[in-house]
């Protein structure tokens, strides 16, 4: 359900694929339309009023308009994503980088609602002291990361060192695509196939997910992240 496919993560017990499977929704009933099937998925697999349900409803609405995500809220509500971000950014900082990116995988979430909404995605970052990546007026969005994406990680120039004895402030953001993966070998493949057929027929629509830029303080030492799914609520 995101730009980063869940194929390699389908065995994890806090992946979106796992919770769809647990809901008993990997087969369509005889005579059931794709839309009826996905409505049943919605009723049984998503937290009422949650982000997963919100994004699924947006997909089914056929709008296709981009959805923004408050990245600071994501980091506050999902300790797994936050700890993963701090750990991977600290490793890149210690390697001398001043910008970077990495994939947040589904098993690294601790909040299943966010996992169902976003799936795997690529988080990007830069040192806060490196200057803005976009005009300072209005919310900062992910499209400003194109330079970092095209040129690779930026490393500290000769004679400079990245902070390592105390917390380091960085700016983080992401951009993703809400889509399904019918060609992946997943136990919930029938769901992905039905959603993909609806999208291709125009009865539903994929959309961009824009994680707004926010600050994150990275400690000098970060414990390795652990995968501990919270289970559906």
N, C-alpha and C positions, 0 to 999 in steps of 0.2 A: 504494500500500500504506500510505498514511498519510492524515491529515486534509487535508493540502495536496496536491491532485492534481498528477500529474506531466505533465499534458498539454503545458504550455508548455516542459517541460524534456526532452522525449523525444528531441531531437536531440543532447543532450549525451553524450559518450562515457564519462562516469562516472555516469550516471543508472541507477537500478534497471532502467528499461525497456530501456536499451541492453544491459545484461549478460544479461537474459532473452532478448533478441533474438539476441545473439551465441551463446548456448547452443543456438540452433536450435530454440526451443521455442514458436514463435508459432502452430503449427497442430496440432490434434489428429489422431491417426491414426483411420482408419475403424473404428468399433466400440469405440473407447476411451471409457471412462466419464470423467466429470469428475474423479473421485477418482484414477483411474489416470493421467490426464493430469497432474494436479498433483503426484502422487508422482514422475513423471518429471521435472517441473520441479525438485522438491526435490533429486533425485539429481544433476542436471547444472548447476544454477545457483547453488547455495549452498555456501559454505565449510563443510567438515565441522567441527562443534563450534562454529561461529560464532554471532553474534547473529542474523544473518539467518535461519539454519536454526532457531534456537531460537524465534524469533517466528513463523515459518511453522508449525512443529510445534504451537505453542500455538494458532494459528488452527485448524489441522486437528483439534485435540483436542476441540473443541466446548466448552471450559471457559467461555469468555467472561469469566473473571476478569481484572482489571487486572494489567498487568505494570509493575514499577517499573524505572527506569533510573538507574544511578549517573551523574549528570551530570558529576561530576568525572572519572570514568573516560572518558566520551565525549570531554570536552575534552582529556584527556591523550593519548588514542589517535588522535584525528582532528585534525590540525593545521589542516585546511581549515575545519572547524566552529569551532575555537578562534580562528583568525585572523579569520574572518568576524564572530564574536561581539565580539571586541575592537574591530574596526574600526567596526562599526555602533553599538556602545555608546558608543565614544569620540565619534562624530559626534553622537549624541544628548546626551551629557554637554556637549559644547561648545556645543550649542544651548540649554543651560540646563535640560535635563530631569533629574529625579532618579529617575524610573521610565520604563519604555518597553517596547516589544516590536517584533519584526521576524521575518520569515520566513527560515529557513535553507533555501535551495533545494538540490536534489540535486546540481547541478554544483559546488557549493561544498564538498562532501565531498572528503577525500583518502583516506578509508578505505572501500572499497566494501562491506565487511561491515556497517559501521554504516549505510551508505546503503541497503542491502537490507533492513535491519531497520526503519529509521525513515522513510525517504523525506524529503520536505519537512516541516518543522514550525515552529511559532511559538515562539521563545524569548523569555521575559520576564525583566526585570531591575529592580532597585532599588538605590539607594545603600545600602551596608552600614550607614552611620551613620543611616539613616532609621528604624531600628528593625525588629523582627521582623514578618513578615507572617503568622505562625502561632504557636501556643504553642510554647515552647522545648523541651518534652518530646517525645521521639520524633523520627522523621525528618520533616522539613518537606516538604510536598507541594504540588502545583500549585494545588489548589483555593483556596488562600489568595490567589491573584492576581485574584480576581473584581473587587475594587475598582479595581485598576489597569486592568482590561479595560473596565469600565463607564464610567469617568470620563475615560479618555484619559491621555496622559502628564502626569506632575506636573512642573511647572517650579519652578526655584529662586525663593523668595519675594524681594520687594524688599529690597535690602540684603545679600543673601547671594549667594555665587558658588560654582559647582561647581569642585572642584579641577581645575587645568589644568596646573600646573607639575611634577607628579610623578604616580606611579601612583595610581590610584583603585580602592579595593576596592568591588566590587558583589556582589550576590547574584543568581544566575540559576536559572531553573527552566523547565519546560514541561509541557504536557499535550497529548496527541495521540490519534488514533484509528487503530487498525490496520484498514484496510478497502481494498477494491479499487474500480476505476473503470471499469465496463463501458461507460459511455457516452462515454468519452474517445476521441479519435482517436489511438490509439497503435498502433504496429506489433505490440505484444504484446496486443492487445485480446482475443484468444481466451483468453488466460490470465486476464485480468481477468473476462471473462464466466463462465468456468468456476468461478472462486473465488467470484464473486458468487452464482451459482446454488447452490453448496454452502452458502453462508451463509444464503441465503433459505430453503433447504429444511431447515435445522437440522443438516446434516451437517458444518458448520464454524461458527465463531462469531467475529465481530469482537470487539475488546476495546480498552479504554483503555490508553494508555501514559503513565505518570506519571514525569516527570523530576524527581528529588528536588533540592531547593534546595541550592546549594553556592556557595562563594566563587570569585570570579574577579578577579584583579588586572589592571586595564586601564592600559597605559602612557599617558603623556602624548601620545606620538606613535605611531601605528600605521600600518604600511604597508598599502596596499590589498590585500585578499585576492585570491589567484589560484586558478583552478580547475585542479587537476591530479590527476585520478583515479589511484588506485594500481593499478587492475586487479585481477581476481580472484586470490585466493591459495588 
